[in-house]
Amino acid sequence: GGVFLGFAAVDPGADPPALDALFVDPPAMGQGAGRRLLAAARAAARRRGIEALAIDSDPGAEGFYRAHGARPAGTRRSPSTGRELPHLVIPT
């Protein structure tokens, strides 16, 4: 419908390759936009031969990623906020 609902970004040059960002406008949450963005990001990574993506997740989004196949891989400190974030890995 021409309305911006969110965006996703993959960083194939990161070590390991990472889902660098996935953002959904809060009023659009729960309507499938995040699922579609994540699927598109995973497909883009697969096309580049990437088998898995690292995710430093907002704690509130961890359940979303785990519901889509991500597995815990520790925690990481956010360089911008200093918060400990769940570190996940998701197959592409």
Buried (B, 14 or more C-beta within 10 A) or exposed (E): EEEEBBEBEBBBEEEEBBBBEBBBEEEBBEEEBBEBBBEEBBEBBEEEEBEBBBBBBBEEBBEBBBEBEBEEBEEBEEEEEEEEBBBBBBEB
